[in-house]
Amino acid sequence: MDTVKTAAGAARKRARSEMSIWLTIGRDLRRNKLLYLMVLPVIAYYVIFDYGPMYGLQIAFKDYSPGDGIWGSPWVGFDHFVEFFNSYYFWRLIRNTLLINVYELIFGFPAPIVLALLLNELRRQYFKRIVQTITYLPHFISVVVVVGMLVDFLARDGIVNQLLSSFGIASKSYLSEPEWFRFIYVSSGIWQQVGWSSIIYLAALSNIDPTLYEAAKVDGAGRWKQMLHITIPGIMPTVIILLILKMGSMMSVGSEKILLMYNPLTYDTADVISTFVYRKGILEANYSYTAAVGLFNAVIAFTLLVLSNSISKRVSETKLW
């Protein structure tokens, strides 16, 4: 009898607790209904355009036919993944995607940090604003215009070849040379984004306590030692967070710019996973195969993100989660 009473009491307590939670949620919704209405479009956006399309990922394991639909298409298991792993393009795509990202990590990632540190050391504000404006401007130029400029500048009769010919260097069409593609892609990306990307580091620099610099001056530290021992450690959490996010996109390269820049002559060094997915999926209508390639790419990127976050958590105190 006592056992029955105890169970009934626990059930009543659990019911009251659940009712209390719902009452709390209801009161919070009524109290902040305008705030929830404001955030509703954002939630709807992510549900419709980010989480909803995940339903279609199952075609990576099917022989998808638009006529049969997603549910009606037959299952084929991992056949598309095996076909991709055994294809001629597999290692070329992995190599090109990783190499472009590694070059961007080595040369492109530190560039805005260096620019922000240099701008922070400038004492003449008008000169600092001029440099910032000049370096920010390329960010607002569209990719199409940037590639158009590259095509004109790097053509056989372009300004680059004209300058080099004055030093006796033979003219060449750089955008048709496979060995030049990665250099042109990465360097033009640095030119376009270095100023804009430095904003976040300048914001991090503005949060460093000025009294630390005053104390360092009293101790006799010069500008170089202040940068080494105060400025760089001050922005290091921001650098690590952005580095972790960069590691999560190591298997991704913006397809728009490459599609505009490359041609069959440069496929050997320019073709990456995203452009391969575009050709196979959109141009050849091979939806299931490209869905498998895209899913493989996403899994590798997610794994790299988790690994880099775990390493950062062990090495430092900075982490994404």
C-alpha positions in Angstrom: 0.0 0.0 0.0 2.8 2.4 0.9 4.5 1.6 -2.4 1.4 2.5 -4.3 1.1 5.8 -2.4 4.7 6.6 -3.0 4.3 6.0 -6.8 1.2 8.1 -6.9 2.9 10.9 -5.1 5.9 10.8 -7.5 3.5 10.8 -10.5 1.7 13.9 -9.1 5.0 15.6 -8.4 6.2 14.8 -12.0 2.9 16.1 -13.4 3.1 19.3 -11.4 6.7 19.8 -12.5 5.8 19.3 -16.2 2.8 21.7 -15.8 5.1 24.2 -14.2 7.5 24.0 -17.1 4.7 24.6 -19.6 3.3 27.4 -17.5 6.7 29.0 -17.4 7.1 28.7 -21.2 3.6 30.1 -21.7 4.3 33.1 -19.4 7.6 33.7 -21.2 5.9 33.6 -24.6 3.2 36.1 -23.5 5.7 38.4 -21.9 8.2 38.4 -24.8 5.9 37.8 -27.7 7.3 40.6 -29.8 10.8 39.3 -29.5 9.7 35.8 -30.5 7.9 37.3 -33.5 11.1 39.0 -34.5 13.1 35.8 -34.3 10.4 33.8 -36.1 11.5 34.7 -39.7 15.1 33.7 -38.8 14.0 30.3 -37.5 11.7 29.8 -40.6 14.7 30.6 -42.9 16.9 28.0 -41.3 14.1 25.4 -41.2 13.1 25.9 -44.8 16.5 26.5 -46.5 19.0 24.7 -44.2 17.4 21.8 -42.3 14.5 21.1 -44.8 16.8 20.3 -47.7 18.5 17.6 -45.6 15.5 15.5 -46.4 16.9 15.2 -49.9 20.3 13.7 -48.7 18.8 10.3 -49.0 19.2 10.4 -52.8 22.9 9.8 -52.2 21.9 6.2 -51.3 19.3 5.9 -54.1 19.3 5.8 -57.9 17.3 9.0 -58.0 15.0 9.6 -60.9 12.9 12.8 -61.1 10.0 10.8 -62.5 9.9 8.4 -59.5 10.6 11.1 -56.9 12.7 10.7 -53.8 10.6 8.0 -52.2 9.9 6.1 -55.3 13.6 5.8 -56.5 15.3 2.5 -55.7 17.9 2.2 -52.9 21.5 1.4 -54.0 23.3 1.6 -50.7 26.9 3.0 -50.9 27.3 2.3 -54.7 27.7 6.0 -55.5 30.3 6.5 -52.8 32.3 3.4 -54.0 32.1 4.7 -57.6 33.5 8.1 -56.5 36.3 6.5 -54.5 37.3 4.4 -57.4 37.0 7.1 -60.1 39.9 8.8 -61.9 38.8 12.2 -60.4 38.9 11.2 -56.7 42.5 11.9 -55.8 42.7 14.9 -58.2 39.8 16.5 -56.6 41.0 15.8 -53.0 44.5 17.1 -53.9 43.3 20.3 -55.6 40.8 21.1 -52.9 43.2 20.5 -50.0 46.2 22.3 -51.7 44.2 25.4 -52.4 42.9 25.5 -48.8 46.4 24.8 -47.4 47.8 27.7 -49.5 45.0 29.9 -48.2 45.7 28.8 -44.7 49.4 29.5 -44.9 49.3 32.7 -46.8 45.7 34.0 -46.7 44.9 33.4 -43.0 47.8 35.3 -41.5 47.5 38.2 -43.9 44.6 40.1 -42.2 46.3 39.5 -38.8 49.5 41.1 -40.0 47.5 44.0 -41.6 45.6 44.5 -38.3 48.8 44.5 -36.3 50.4 47.0 -38.6 47.3 49.3 -38.6 47.3 49.1 -34.8 50.8 50.5 -34.7 50.0 53.5 -36.9 49.8 56.7 -34.9 48.7 59.0 -37.7 44.9 58.4 -37.8 44.3 60.0 -41.3 46.9 57.7 -42.8 45.4 54.7 -41.0 41.9 55.6 -42.4 43.3 55.9 -45.9 45.0 52.5 -45.7 41.9 50.9 -44.3 39.7 52.4 -47.0 42.0 51.2 -49.8 42.3 47.7 -48.4 38.5 47.4 -47.8 37.4 48.5 -51.3 38.3 45.2 -53.1 35.8 43.3 -50.9 32.9 45.2 -52.5 34.0 44.2 -56.1 32.0 41.3 -57.3 33.7 38.0 -58.2 32.7 38.4 -61.8 34.5 41.8 -62.1 37.6 40.5 -60.2 37.9 37.6 -62.6 37.3 39.9 -65.6 40.2 42.1 -64.3 42.4 39.0 -64.0 41.6 37.9 -67.5 42.5 41.4 -68.9 45.6 41.8 -66.8 47.0 38.3 -67.3 46.3 38.0 -71.0 49.1 37.7 -73.5 48.8 41.4 -74.3 47.8 42.4 -70.8 49.6 44.8 -68.5 51.4 42.0 -66.6 53.0 40.6 -69.7 53.8 44.1 -71.0 55.6 44.8 -67.7 57.4 41.5 -67.7 58.4 41.8 -71.3 60.3 45.0 -70.5 62.6 42.7 -68.3 63.0 40.2 -71.2 60.5 37.7 -69.8 58.5 35.9 -72.5 54.8 36.5 -72.6 52.4 33.7 -71.7 48.7 33.2 -71.0 48.8 32.7 -67.2 45.2 31.6 -66.9 45.8 28.8 -69.3 48.9 27.5 -67.4 47.9 24.9 -64.8 50.9 25.6 -62.6 49.9 29.2 -62.2 46.3 28.7 -61.3 46.6 28.2 -57.6 48.9 31.1 -57.1 46.5 33.4 -59.1 43.5 32.1 -57.2 45.0 32.5 -53.7 46.8 35.8 -54.3 43.7 37.5 -55.8 41.7 36.2 -52.9 44.1 37.7 -50.4 44.0 41.1 -52.3 40.2 41.0 -52.2 39.6 40.0 -48.6 42.6 41.0 -46.5 41.2 44.4 -45.6 37.7 43.2 -44.8 38.9 40.2 -42.8 41.2 42.5 -40.7 38.1 44.3 -39.2 37.4 41.5 -36.7 41.1 41.6 -35.5 41.0 45.4 -35.2 37.8 45.0 -33.1 39.6 42.4 -30.9 42.6 44.8 -30.6 40.3 47.6 -29.4 39.2 45.4 -26.4 42.8 45.1 -25.0 43.1 47.0 -21.8 45.3 50.2 -22.4 46.6 50.0 -18.9 48.6 46.9 -19.9 50.5 49.0 -22.5 51.1 51.8 -19.8 52.5 49.2 -17.4 54.7 47.7 -20.1 56.1 51.2 -20.9 56.9 51.7 -17.3 58.8 48.4 -17.3 60.8 49.6 -20.3 59.1 47.5 -23.0 59.4 48.8 -26.5 56.8 48.7 -29.3 58.0 45.3 -30.5 57.9 43.7 -27.0 54.5 45.2 -26.4 53.2 43.6 -29.6 54.7 40.2 -28.7 53.6 40.1 -25.0 50.3 42.1 -25.0 48.8 42.6 -28.5 49.3 39.1 -29.9 48.1 37.3 -26.8 45.2 39.7 -26.6 43.8 38.7 -30.0 44.9 35.0 -29.8 41.4 33.8 -28.7 39.9 35.4 -31.8 42.6 34.0 -34.0 42.0 30.4 -32.6 38.2 30.6 -33.1 38.6 31.8 -36.7 41.3 29.1 -37.3 38.9 26.4 -36.1 36.2 27.8 -38.4 38.7 27.8 -41.2 39.6 24.1 -40.5 35.9 23.3 -40.9 35.9 24.6 -44.4 39.2 23.0 -45.5 37.3 20.7 -47.9 35.3 23.7 -49.4 36.5 26.1 -52.1 34.2 28.8 -53.5 33.0 27.3 -56.8 31.9 30.6 -58.4 35.4 32.1 -58.8 36.9 28.8 -60.0 34.1 28.2 -62.5 34.8 31.7 -63.9 38.6 31.2 -63.9 39.2 27.7 -65.0 39.1 26.0 -68.4 39.8 22.4 -69.6 43.5 23.3 -69.9 43.7 24.0 -66.1 41.5 21.2 -64.9 44.5 19.3 -63.6 45.1 21.9 -60.9 41.9 23.9 -60.8 39.1 21.3 -60.6 37.9 20.9 -57.0 35.0 19.0 -55.4 32.5 21.9 -55.7 33.1 22.4 -59.4 33.0 18.7 -60.0 29.6 18.5 -58.2 28.4 21.4 -60.4 29.4 19.7 -63.7 28.1 16.3 -62.7 25.0 17.4 -60.9 23.7 20.4 -62.9 25.2 19.9 -66.3 25.0 16.1 -66.5 21.9 15.7 -64.2 23.6 13.0 -62.2 21.9 13.9 -58.9 22.5 10.9 -56.8 26.2 10.6 -57.6 26.8 14.3 -56.8 24.7 14.1 -53.6 27.0 11.3 -52.5 30.1 13.4 -53.3 28.7 16.4 -51.5 27.8 14.3 -48.4 31.3 12.8 -48.3 32.7 16.3 -48.5 30.4 17.5 -45.7 31.3 14.6 -43.4 35.1 15.2 -43.8 34.6 18.9 -43.2 32.5 18.2 -40.0 35.2 15.8 -38.8 37.9 18.3 -39.3 35.9 20.9 -37.4 35.4 18.6 -34.4 39.0 17.5 -34.4 40.4 21.1 -34.5 38.0 22.1 -31.8 39.1 19.2 -29.6 42.8 19.9 -30.2 42.2 23.6 -29.4 40.3 22.6 -26.2 43.3 20.5 -25.1 46.0 22.9 -26.1 44.3 26.2 -25.0 41.2 27.3 -23.2 39.6 28.6 -26.4 36.9 26.4 -28.1 33.7 26.7 -30.1 31.8 24.4 -27.7 
